[in-house]
Amino acid sequence: MRFQNIIFLYGLAAIPLMLLLLLFILQWKNKTAKKIGDTKLVAELTKSFSKIKFILKFILAVIAFAAIVIGAANFQKPGSTENVSRKGVDVMIALDVSKSMLAEDIKPSRLDRAKQLLLRLVDKLQNDRIGIVLFAGRAYLQMPLTIDHSAAKMYVQNASPDVVPTQGTVIADALRMANTSFNSKERKFKSIILISDGEDHDPEALNVAKSLAAQGVMINTVGIGSPDGSPIVDPVTHELKKDQNGQTVISKLNEAELHQLSDATNGIYIRLDNVDDALITLSQQVDSAEKKSLADSEFIDYKSYFQWFLAAGFLLLLIEFFLPERKFFAA
C-alpha cells in the first residue's frame, strides 16, 4: 500500500489545531455566558441551542477535512502481481537536486533535462533492478532496489530541491548511500549512475569511488550544464542568486571531478547535451555489464481509492451543512 502524493498528508497536521480551536470556542462561549450574569436569562435565550450538535458539526467538518486530504494524497493498493525472474544488473541512480540544478543553461533546466533522461532510461532498463538516491547538502535514499519501474518513474518526476532542504553537493555521501542498497557479498552486477553538475568540489568523493571500485561497483557519471556556467534563478522569489558580496552566482559544470569518479571505477562519463545520445550510451554501458538472475515481485498495476475518500469528505460536509445547531424540541 502507498500514497501517490504523500506530501499532501502534511495537511493532517492541521487537525490538532482544529481541535484546539474547538476547545477555545467552547471556553469563549462559557465565559461570554457568565459575563451576562443572569443565568436564567442566558438559559432562556439559548434554550434552543444544542451544544452536542455544535460539537458534532465541528467533528464532522474535521473528519471531512481528513478524508479530503487523504483523497488528495491518493491512497493506492497494488492490484494483480506477477512473480518475475530475469537477468539484469542492480542500478542505483544518484540524482543531484541542489539549487544549482535549476540553472537554465540547459533548457528547460538542468534538473528537468536530467529527469527527461532518467524517465526514458528507466524504460530501457526493464531487466534491471533500480534504486534512487537524491542528494544536495545531504543524501537521502528515496527508493531501494526494486523491479517496480513505475514507482521509480514517480520518484524521478517528484524530485526537486525541496526534497533535500540542506544545500550543497555531497557526492561522497550520495555514493555511500547508493552503495548501502547493494549486496555487500557480491563483487559484480552493481552500477551507480551519478547525474550532477559537480558544482561544489567534494574532496572525499574520489576516495569513496576508489573504495566502491574495490567492491565491484561501477560508477557512470553524467555531467549536466555548461563549463561557461549560468546564473541561478530562485524559484520562489524569481531573483538571481547572489553571494555574500552581492555578486551574481554563476554555476558551472565541473567535468573534471565527474571524469575522475568514472575513470576510477571503469565507468564512463557523458556530458548531457543530447538526451537521445546519452540514453543510447548509458543503456549500452549497463547492458554490457555481467548480469545475474533476479527474482522479485513486480506490481503490474496500482488501484487508486482517492474517489472514495473525496466522496466521503464531501458527503460529511453536506451533512454538516444541513445539520442544525438548534434542538429539535426546545423545552
Secondary structure, DSSP 8 states (H G I E B T S, - for coil): -EETTGGGGGGGGHHHHHHHHHHHHHHHHHHHHHHH--HHHHHHHTTTB-HHHHHHHHHHHHHHHHHHHHHHH-EEEE-SEEEEEEEE-EEEEEEE-SGGGG-SSSSS-HHHHHHHHHHHHHHH-TTSEEEEEEESSSEEEEEEEES-HHHHHHHHHT--GGGS-S-S--HHHHHHHHHTTS-TT-SSSEEEEEEE---S--TTHHHHHHHHHHTTEEEEEEE-S-TT-EE-B-TTT--B-B-TTS-B-EE---HHHHHHHHHTTT--EEE-S-HHHHHHHHHHHHHTS--EEEEEEEE--EEE-HHHHHHHHHHHHHHHHHS-SB-SS--
